[in-house]
């Protein structure tokens, strides 16, 4: 954000939307510390329509988001986390690559995201799957921003079927 005084004199801002608003909470600001500065919006633009969106907030975190953003008596809308287009299955890991290949083989031609804990796992799994004939691309913060953008676009445009990514990818995908 520009310096606060420059903001209010230069802009006539009436609406702002904040995605991943849980990052402004005391439970999430370590991930994106700049979110703690967003309270300036309500201070510099009194009466601004401020919308804060998150898919990961308990009632306690929702209250903290409102406080951290300087919201007064906000209207809070809570939807369901149920995503009928997604399916979840938990299996004990025995043969990681064998299990991944088995799932992908049962869902040939369908899109999917394989989540990994580390960048190293992302790169290794993507390379192994590509060597076995699957169409994947890796996605993690260690890749250049343009590479990540091209990967997302390729996935959205169905040029690739599978993204192998760290757990931060796709949190907001519907």
Order of alpha helices (4+ residues) and beta strands (2+ residues): alpha-beta-alpha-beta-alpha-alpha-beta-alpha-beta-alpha-beta
